[in-house]
Amino acid sequence: MRATLADKRADLAGPGIGNYTDIERVLPKDYTPLLSPLETQKAIFAVKRYIEDKLCRELNLIMTTVPLIVDSESGINDFLDRDGSRTPIQVHISNDRNQHPVDAEIVQAATKWKRMALKQFGCQVGEGICTDMRAIRKDYFLDHDHSCYVDQWDWERVIRPEDRNLDFLKTIVRSIWRVLTGADRFARQLFPALGNAKYPALPEEIEFIHAEELLEMYPGLPRKQRETLLLQKHPAVFIIGIGWPLKDGFPHEMRAADYDDWVTPTTMPNGETAHGLNGDILVWNPVTGRRHELSSMGIRVNAETLKQQLAMSNQLNLIDFPYHKGIIKNEIPLSIGGGIGQGRTLMLLLKKAHLGEVTVSVWPKILKEICEKHNIHVLE
């Protein structure tokens, strides 16, 4: 069945299944947790330490502090996409009886802050930072793998101008994938119950495909359906080039204009020109029987591509924010970076059916009632 234009437009922002009737239908019917609640807590922190240590070693990063709240005038909060549909929580800090107030925002992601932090911490080429980032995204639809509370390993590393290419991007992706497959083996060794034959280990290799190639494979389907069919063939993939309009006129998914580079021309294996130095790591989740996104990452914009992406997104008004000025004036290091979802990764490695089994958040009553019917007990 071919998708309508409305189907494709609705699929661009991505988060959430969309309604609770569908959630009840897609949650696994025969689910039994492999670990008890206490074992789960032990596993969470053991795997978390493993990933942080190995990620820092693989990418030459150090763990650093990260803000939960940022000044509204800084321009460094992450707006996640460019259609204005997901906005941060505003906080007015009255301070000194409102004589010296500060207008601030709760972080949605630390994407832009990290790049400025590279300069603040004096990181050199090949060095970088990793953070235990916490955020709130109030505009998500809350389902089995989307929460308003977000925890990520947000990382960033300084690069050279000549590193701004697909080969370098793939090298970094493979390094991250080694960490994740190692964490999968570590979790299974620590808790043998996770070796259940129903749930195969993560594949040792990750496949690469450009969003344009994926569209050519399934031209009549919206994004999530294309990803689902691909993951049933290749259970771990990195989809390259997210943000640039594809041949059907739509980007694979919306991307903000001021962090990942999605305009730089590249070449696909068939020799055709494509665009983008960014992408997503997705896997097939055998517990939920669904596509499962683990990471969004990419080579960051430079002065030229920032101006081009802001113009394409009708957001040139952002150019006067300190963050954007720093890029335009080449005062902020060139970098590559991304976010790896902690809850998503732990949900996958610990064979959980719901994000709420590995992270504490708020959930609507209707979702908790649906989960109870499916033997899923979310943390509160």
Phi, psi and omega in degrees: 000131181277144180280147173278167176300324179296321178300315183290320179297318182293340185270357190287317184284326166096304195298137171090148176288320173124329176203159188279342172295316179292323179299314179300325181288323188267343179296144183300140184274336186240040187279133171224120179301141180276339179238145175289166178304320180290315177300323179299316180296319177298317181294320181305310186281333175292314180291322180300314179296319179301311184295316180298315180296313184289324179296316178297322181289315182296320187254003181061057181245162168237148176285134179226166174289164183209143183284150169262337184222139182227156178294132181298331183278355184281332183075014185259001175287156182264124179264004168070323177211193182234020179256002177076013185276343183232107186246151181284160175286127181271140180228124175260117180262107190295316172049121175056048180054038178068019176279328180226063185286163174230126173266123187229175180222143171287135182299138170262329170193159184263023187308309184278324180303320183300322183293321176290328179293329177304318178289317182300322182270357177072032180291138179259174180306131180088356178251157180194188185231154173228139183233152173264078192278137174237140184210170174232128175240096190286345186260012175283148166277128188272114179228213185283337180224025172227124179235155174286338174267126185238133172234133184219152161272096179269120185231159181205142183219138180287137179232170175267161176304323182286352176277355184279073181207167184292324181299318179294317178303314181295324178299317179292319179300316180296324177297316178296320181295325176298322178296315183291319178291325175296320178295325177297314178296318180300314181297319180293323178291320182288324181230090185305335179301335180288349178278019179308132185297341179293337188239099183294157176294159176297142177295147182293330182248146175253139180271148177245136177211140177278147179304327179292321177296320180295322176297320178297327179290321184225067187295338184266003185247149173289170190307306186297324178290323175298314180298318181300314180295321179296317183290337176288339175266319182233104189288357175216119184223155169242115181268120185266145169083066184248115180137323180284139177298128180276186185295339177273002178094353181246144169290158176302320175202155178291143174225144176301154186276349193239018170231287178291147174272111178243013180249339184300129179294140175225178180239130178279166180304332180276003178091351180283153179280136174229189182219149171112136177242040182219181177171183181234143169266122177234149178225164172271128180262109183289343178283311181272342184066038184217165171298149186214111181274131180253325188208143169240132187202173176170168170287135188276162180296147167257187185301317183292311184286333175298311180298321181294317182289323176296320179295315180297332183263004182057044182231031179297345177295342180282350190298340183269358175292148181306319180300312183291321176299322180298324178287314181300322182270007181057037178265349180248137183299147167296145184205168168234145181193176180184181176232133176250117183295120180292308180300317179299315182294316180293322175302317180291310187290330181264007173059052179257151181268348185214141179302327182293353176277344181238355180216142181269128179210193173252140182225145178292153181304320182298321180290319179297322178293320177296317181298319179304319180296335183257017179063032179249124183240106184279150179284143179224000000 
